[in-house]
């Protein structure tokens, strides 16, 4: 039995504008698909390890940030253990040379920073990609959720080599595994 309930936000929906890679070699990454696949593989690992989780957005359509936070707050009221919030994303930038992994936390959250460091460490260990570090941001889901929260950016789909890997199920499983290992370490550290 896990110490925490992990609220997993597979950021963005099918109808979120612009969240896609350029078309390369007859393929294109849609961020909502990538996020959901990583989350799906993560759920499988959490089930096997008997770690409690909630899928924040089971729908394919986009859910507003406000509604996401409202759902997270409801989960915290419905469970009898502390909650942790993880939002999974792919990254994009105008410069196609930009690459790597970065993890965000809210500036005033010490537990969020500790959590972000563990996620970043596991993501870099598993991918070997450029370590862009742990960063602070006042993103709505980090600012408004009443629990430690992180937002992971798991590669740039605007970077051709990273995008080609991000499109593969085997790579999505590696990203999920890194998330799982961070969750497992946090569970062990605070049990």
C-alpha positions, 0 to 999 in steps of 0.5 A, spaced: 500 500 500 502 506 498 503 512 502 500 517 497 495 518 492 498 520 485 494 524 481 497 524 474 495 529 469 496 527 462 496 534 460 492 537 454 487 534 449 486 532 442 483 539 441 488 543 444 491 548 438 498 547 436 501 542 440 504 538 435 511 537 431 512 539 424 511 533 419 517 529 418 518 523 414 510 522 414 510 522 421 507 527 426 507 527 434 501 530 437 502 532 444 496 529 447 497 522 444 504 522 447 502 524 454 497 519 454 501 514 452 506 515 457 501 516 462 498 509 460 504 506 461 505 509 468 499 506 470 501 499 468 507 500 473 503 503 478 498 498 478 503 492 478 507 496 484 500 497 488 501 504 488 495 508 488 493 513 483 488 517 479 487 519 472 486 526 472 483 527 465 480 520 462 477 524 456 480 525 450 478 532 449 481 538 453 479 540 460 481 547 462 486 548 467 481 550 472 477 544 471 483 540 472 485 543 479 478 543 481 478 535 480 485 534 483 482 538 489 476 533 489 480 527 489 484 530 495 477 530 499 475 523 497 482 520 499 484 518 506 492 519 504 496 525 502 496 527 495 502 528 490 500 531 483 504 530 476 503 533 470 506 530 464 508 533 457 512 534 451 516 540 450 516 545 444 520 551 442 521 555 435 529 553 435 529 546 432 536 545 436 533 546 443 533 539 446 532 536 453 528 534 459 526 539 464 522 539 470 518 545 473 515 546 480 512 552 484 517 557 487 514 557 494 514 549 494 520 546 498 516 539 497 515 540 490 522 542 489 524 536 492 519 532 488 522 535 482 529 534 483 527 526 484 523 526 477 529 530 473 534 525 476 530 519 474 528 522 467 536 524 465 538 517 468 533 513 463 533 518 457 541 520 457 538 527 454 540 534 455 539 536 463 535 542 462 534 542 470 529 543 475 526 550 474 520 554 478 514 557 474 507 559 477 503 555 472 496 554 474 496 547 476 503 548 480 500 554 483 493 552 485 493 545 487 493 544 494 499 539 494 506 538 492 506 538 484 511 537 478 510 538 471 515 534 467 517 536 460 519 530 457 523 532 450 522 537 445 518 534 439 520 540 435 527 537 435 527 532 430 532 527 433 528 527 440 521 527 436 523 521 432 524 517 439 518 520 442 514 517 437 516 510 439 512 506 444 519 503 447 521 510 448 514 512 451 515 506 456 522 509 458 519 516 460 514 512 464 519 508 467 523 514 469 516 517 472 515 510 476 522 510 479 521 517 481 514 516 484 517 509 488 523 513 491 519 518 493 514 513 496 520 510 500 523 516 502 517 518 506 514 511 508 
